[in-house]
């Protein structure tokens, strides 16, 4: 029975070549698009899922309404004091992290490295599960002028030696104390950085 169905299908394909070609191309294209959408959605949902408390971590957005036409725009920013207010006045808010973009040149001896990173408050390693290879996660971002480097950034500046306790300088001649080395980030994350500078800086 299956053999007769197969013969009939082949006969129809050969008899109506144009229609068969359009059907096969349409089916192949729709399946390809469907698979691409599935891969894209899966990738988007994979961001920051490696954190132990991923289901309890929220990103605050600001809903800015323009005074002229009342149009609404979402921005991935919030007032600097919002975290403290939410922690003190909102039940269920246990901890918060302040983040701000950081970028510039870090200098060690004659070695210069352009880095992109984040200013991060000291709760960063308490809330997020980035692996600190050296340094103390509880204090790494506590003091002003502290910097945590990724493993690859540390190797480019210091080679094989452990940089914790050493200092690097910026173009503005500010001295930053290296307080930790964090493993390079392999997973999909919104927190892409080569260095973390203490927010108190």
Secondary structure, DSSP 8 states (H G I E B T S, - for coil): -HHHHHHHHHHHHHHTHHHHHHHHHHHHHHHHHHHHHHHHHHHHHTTTTTSTTGGG-----EEEE-TTT--EEEES---TTHHHHHHHHSTT------EEEEEEEEEETTEEEEEEEEEE-TTHHHHS---EEEE-TTTTTTSTTEEEEEHHHHHHHHTTS--TT-EEEETT--EEEEEEEE----S--S---SEEEETT-
